[in-house]
Amino acid sequence: MANVFGTPLGLNAVYTIASAFINAALPVMAYPSITLVSGQPTAVGTSIYLKPNTEPVGDFWVTFISGLAIILVHTQGIKNGMVM
Protein backbone atom coordinates (compact mmCIF):
# COMPACT_ATOMS: atom_id res chain seq x y z
CA MET A 1 0.00 0.00 0.00
CA ALA A 2 1.31 3.44 -0.85
CA ASN A 3 2.28 5.78 1.96
CA VAL A 4 0.01 8.82 1.60
CA PHE A 5 2.38 10.83 3.83
CA GLY A 6 5.50 9.86 1.88
CA THR A 7 7.62 12.36 0.00
CA PRO A 8 7.15 11.94 -3.76
CA LEU A 9 10.34 11.13 -5.64
CA GLY A 10 11.46 12.97 -8.75
CA LEU A 11 12.45 11.27 -11.99
CA ASN A 12 16.19 11.31 -11.21
CA ALA A 13 15.63 9.77 -7.75
CA VAL A 14 13.47 6.97 -9.18
CA TYR A 15 16.02 6.33 -11.93
CA THR A 16 18.80 6.17 -9.31
CA ILE A 17 16.96 3.35 -7.53
CA ALA A 18 15.99 1.48 -10.72
CA SER A 19 19.06 2.11 -12.92
CA ALA A 20 20.56 -1.32 -12.19
CA PHE A 21 17.52 -2.90 -13.90
CA ILE A 22 17.19 -0.51 -16.88
CA ASN A 23 19.12 -1.21 -20.08
CA ALA A 24 17.98 1.79 -22.12
CA ALA A 25 19.23 5.34 -22.51
CA LEU A 26 16.83 7.73 -20.81
CA PRO A 27 16.92 11.55 -20.53
CA VAL A 28 17.58 11.36 -16.77
CA MET A 29 20.68 10.88 -14.61
CA ALA A 30 21.37 8.68 -11.61
CA TYR A 31 22.67 10.36 -8.49
CA PRO A 32 26.14 9.30 -7.30
CA SER A 33 26.06 6.56 -4.68
CA ILE A 34 26.97 7.13 -1.05
CA THR A 35 27.48 4.69 1.84
CA LEU A 36 26.67 5.16 5.51
CA VAL A 37 29.92 4.39 7.39
CA SER A 38 29.00 5.13 11.01
CA GLY A 39 27.10 2.61 13.14
CA GLN A 40 23.41 1.91 12.75
CA PRO A 41 20.82 2.72 13.93
CA THR A 42 21.46 6.42 14.23
CA ALA A 43 19.71 8.66 16.76
CA VAL A 44 18.47 12.23 16.44
CA GLY A 45 21.29 14.72 16.93
CA THR A 46 24.16 12.28 16.39
CA SER A 47 26.81 12.74 13.73
CA ILE A 48 26.99 10.30 10.86
CA TYR A 49 29.77 9.65 8.38
CA LEU A 50 29.05 9.08 4.69
CA LYS A 51 31.49 7.76 2.09
CA PRO A 52 30.83 8.86 -1.52
CA ASN A 53 32.17 6.87 -4.48
CA THR A 54 33.47 10.11 -5.99
CA GLU A 55 34.75 12.83 -3.70
CA PRO A 56 32.74 16.04 -4.06
CA VAL A 57 34.51 19.36 -4.50
CA GLY A 58 33.50 22.65 -2.93
CA ASP A 59 30.60 23.48 -0.65
CA PHE A 60 27.86 20.83 -0.60
CA TRP A 61 24.78 19.63 1.28
CA VAL A 62 23.22 16.26 2.18
CA THR A 63 19.44 15.83 1.85
CA PHE A 64 17.45 13.51 4.12
CA ILE A 65 13.87 12.58 3.22
CA SER A 66 11.49 11.23 5.88
CA GLY A 67 7.75 11.19 5.25
CA LEU A 68 6.83 14.68 4.12
CA ALA A 69 9.91 16.22 5.72
CA ILE A 70 12.84 17.11 3.48
CA ILE A 71 15.85 18.14 5.57
CA LEU A 72 18.94 19.81 4.08
CA VAL A 73 22.12 19.56 6.15
CA HIS A 74 25.27 21.53 5.40
CA THR A 75 28.24 19.19 5.72
CA GLN A 76 31.30 19.90 7.82
CA GLY A 77 33.61 18.84 5.02
CA ILE A 78 35.55 15.75 4.03
CA LYS A 79 38.04 13.92 6.24
CA ASN A 80 39.74 10.64 5.27
CA GLY A 81 37.41 10.34 2.25
CA MET A 82 34.26 10.57 4.40
CA VAL A 83 31.64 13.31 4.39
CA MET A 84 31.02 14.64 7.92
Secondary structure as GFF3:
##gff-version 3
##sequence-region A 1 84
A	DSSP	alpha_helix	11	18	.	.	.	ID=ss1
A	DSSP	three_ten_helix	19	21	.	.	.	ID=ss2
A	DSSP	beta_strand	34	36	.	.	.	ID=ss3
A	DSSP	beta_strand	50	52	.	.	.	ID=ss4
A	DSSP	beta_strand	61	66	.	.	.	ID=ss5
A	DSSP	beta_strand	69	74	.	.	.	ID=ss6
A	DSSP	beta_strand	78	79	.	.	.	ID=ss7
A	DSSP	beta_strand	82	83	.	.	.	ID=ss8
###
